[in-house]
């Protein structure tokens, strides 16, 4: 149940507790991409990266070489899993006005270490933005040394750098998707 907290600002807006979505993973997940907490549009649509200006689907399309933006949402999720990519968020729940990570308050983290440990093929965890990276490293704690940690430029429309500038960091994920790149392969 959502918990409401009154904020004493000029608009006297009400802040509700927001919750992340369940992880979208399977036993073949090699790369887990973690955001912080879905924004308002994503929460309203109950879909990862639903804001039309969020660059996530274009960036991941380049990583897995599939035209994700042309697909419906369920097909996008299926394509990610088929290529070894899972999704989740580091924040399980928090209060926040709007969609900015800077507005996150009263944060409860997801059990990222337990999820990672449950994924036998996991090789890398990519963190979508600085907040996800900072919180995610703490949540992984000692387990972080078992995986490659990839800092990704935020796909959020609030991070106004273009796709071309963000793409090199995101393309680093590609190397972890190929089993031939595993040590001893």
C-alpha positions as CSV (number, residue, x, y, z in Angstrom):
1,X,0.0,0.0,0.0
2,X,1.3,3.4,-0.9
3,X,2.3,5.7,2.0
4,X,1.6,9.3,1.5
5,X,3.9,12.0,2.9
6,X,2.9,15.7,2.8
7,X,5.5,18.1,1.6
8,X,5.5,21.7,2.8
9,X,6.2,23.5,-0.4
10,X,4.2,26.2,-2.3
11,X,2.2,23.7,-4.2
12,X,1.7,21.5,-1.1
13,X,2.1,18.4,-3.3
14,X,1.5,15.0,-2.0
15,X,4.3,12.5,-2.4
16,X,3.4,8.8,-2.6
17,X,5.7,5.9,-2.0
18,X,6.8,4.5,-5.4
19,X,7.8,0.9,-6.0
20,X,10.0,-0.6,-8.7
21,X,8.9,-3.4,-11.0
22,X,9.8,-7.0,-10.6
23,X,13.0,-8.1,-12.2
24,X,12.8,-9.2,-15.8
25,X,15.4,-12.0,-15.9
26,X,15.9,-15.7,-16.6
27,X,18.5,-18.3,-16.0
28,X,20.3,-17.2,-19.2
29,X,20.7,-13.6,-18.2
30,X,24.4,-12.6,-18.8
31,X,24.0,-8.9,-18.3
32,X,21.7,-7.2,-15.8
33,X,20.9,-3.6,-16.5
34,X,19.7,-1.7,-13.4
35,X,18.1,1.7,-13.3
36,X,17.4,3.6,-10.2
37,X,13.5,3.7,-9.9
38,X,11.1,4.0,-12.8
39,X,10.0,7.6,-13.6
40,X,6.4,8.8,-13.5
41,X,5.6,7.8,-17.1
42,X,7.0,4.3,-16.6
43,X,5.2,3.8,-13.4
44,X,1.9,5.0,-14.9
45,X,2.3,2.6,-17.9
46,X,3.7,-0.2,-15.7
47,X,6.5,-0.6,-18.2
48,X,10.3,-0.2,-18.0
49,X,11.5,2.9,-19.9
50,X,8.1,4.1,-21.1
51,X,8.9,7.8,-21.5
52,X,9.1,8.4,-25.2
53,X,12.2,10.5,-24.9
54,X,14.1,8.0,-22.8
55,X,16.9,6.6,-24.9
56,X,17.1,3.2,-23.3
57,X,15.4,1.2,-26.1
58,X,17.6,2.9,-28.8
59,X,20.8,2.3,-26.8
60,X,19.9,-1.4,-26.2
61,X,18.9,-1.8,-29.8
62,X,22.5,-0.9,-30.8
63,X,23.9,-3.2,-28.1
64,X,22.0,-6.3,-29.2
65,X,21.6,-5.3,-32.9
66,X,17.8,-5.6,-32.9
67,X,15.3,-2.8,-33.8
68,X,13.7,-2.6,-30.3
69,X,11.9,0.7,-30.8
70,X,9.9,-0.8,-33.7
71,X,8.6,-3.6,-31.4
72,X,5.8,-3.6,-28.9
73,X,6.7,-3.7,-25.3
74,X,6.4,-7.5,-24.7
75,X,8.5,-8.2,-27.8
76,X,11.1,-5.8,-26.6
77,X,11.3,-7.6,-23.2
78,X,11.5,-11.0,-25.0
79,X,14.3,-9.8,-27.3
80,X,16.3,-8.6,-24.3
81,X,16.0,-12.0,-22.6
82,X,16.8,-13.8,-25.9
83,X,20.0,-11.9,-26.0
84,X,20.9,-12.5,-22.4
85,X,19.9,-9.1,-21.0
86,X,17.8,-8.7,-17.8
87,X,16.3,-5.6,-16.3
88,X,15.7,-4.4,-12.7
89,X,16.1,-1.3,-10.5
90,X,18.3,-0.8,-7.5
91,X,15.5,1.1,-5.6
92,X,12.8,-1.1,-4.3
93,X,10.7,1.8,-3.1
94,X,11.1,5.4,-2.2
95,X,9.3,8.7,-2.0
96,X,9.9,11.2,-4.8
97,X,8.2,14.2,-6.4
98,X,8.6,13.8,-10.2
99,X,11.0,11.5,-11.9
100,X,14.4,12.9,-11.0
101,X,16.9,10.7,-9.1
102,X,17.9,13.8,-7.1
103,X,14.4,13.8,-5.6
104,X,14.6,10.3,-4.2
105,X,14.0,10.1,-0.5
106,X,13.4,7.4,2.1
107,X,15.0,4.8,-0.2
108,X,14.7,1.1,0.3
109,X,17.0,-0.9,-1.9
110,X,16.2,-4.1,-3.8
111,X,18.1,-7.2,-2.9
112,X,20.4,-6.9,-5.8
113,X,23.0,-9.3,-4.3
114,X,20.5,-12.1,-4.0
115,X,19.1,-11.6,-7.5
116,X,22.7,-11.6,-8.9
117,X,23.5,-14.8,-7.0
118,X,20.4,-16.5,-8.4
119,X,21.6,-15.9,-12.1
120,X,24.1,-18.6,-13.0
121,X,25.1,-17.0,-16.3
122,X,25.5,-13.5,-15.0
123,X,28.7,-11.8,-16.1
124,X,28.1,-8.1,-15.8
125,X,25.8,-5.6,-14.1
126,X,25.3,-2.3,-16.0
127,X,24.1,0.7,-14.0
128,X,22.0,3.2,-15.9
129,X,23.1,6.5,-14.4
130,X,25.1,7.7,-11.5
131,X,22.4,7.1,-8.8
132,X,21.9,3.5,-9.9
133,X,25.7,3.0,-9.9
134,X,26.2,4.4,-6.4
135,X,23.3,2.6,-4.8
136,X,23.9,-0.6,-6.8
137,X,27.5,-1.0,-5.8
138,X,26.5,-0.7,-2.1
139,X,23.7,-3.2,-2.6
140,X,26.0,-5.7,-4.3
141,X,28.6,-5.2,-1.5
142,X,31.1,-8.0,-1.6
143,X,29.4,-9.7,-4.5
144,X,30.4,-6.9,-6.8
145,X,33.8,-8.5,-7.3
146,X,32.2,-11.5,-9.0
147,X,30.8,-9.4,-11.9
148,X,32.0,-6.7,-14.3
149,X,30.5,-3.4,-13.2
150,X,29.6,-1.2,-16.1
151,X,28.8,2.5,-15.5
152,X,26.3,3.6,-18.2
153,X,25.4,7.2,-19.1
154,X,21.8,7.7,-18.0
155,X,19.2,7.0,-20.7
156,X,16.8,9.4,-19.0
157,X,15.5,12.4,-20.9
158,X,16.7,14.5,-17.9
159,X,20.3,13.6,-18.9
160,X,20.3,15.7,-22.1
161,X,23.5,14.3,-23.7
162,X,22.6,12.7,-27.1
163,X,22.6,9.0,-27.9
164,X,25.9,9.2,-29.8
165,X,27.7,10.4,-26.7
166,X,26.1,7.7,-24.5
167,X,26.5,4.8,-26.9
168,X,30.2,3.9,-26.3
169,X,29.6,3.1,-22.6
170,X,26.5,1.1,-23.5
171,X,28.3,-0.8,-26.3
172,X,30.7,-2.2,-23.6
173,X,27.8,-4.5,-22.5
174,X,28.1,-6.3,-25.8
175,X,31.3,-8.1,-24.8
176,X,29.6,-9.7,-21.8
177,X,26.8,-11.2,-23.9
178,X,29.0,-13.5,-26.0
179,X,29.9,-16.8,-24.1
180,X,33.1,-17.0,-26.2
181,X,34.4,-14.0,-24.2
182,X,34.2,-15.9,-20.9
183,X,37.5,-16.8,-19.2
184,X,38.6,-20.2,-20.2
185,X,36.4,-20.3,-23.3
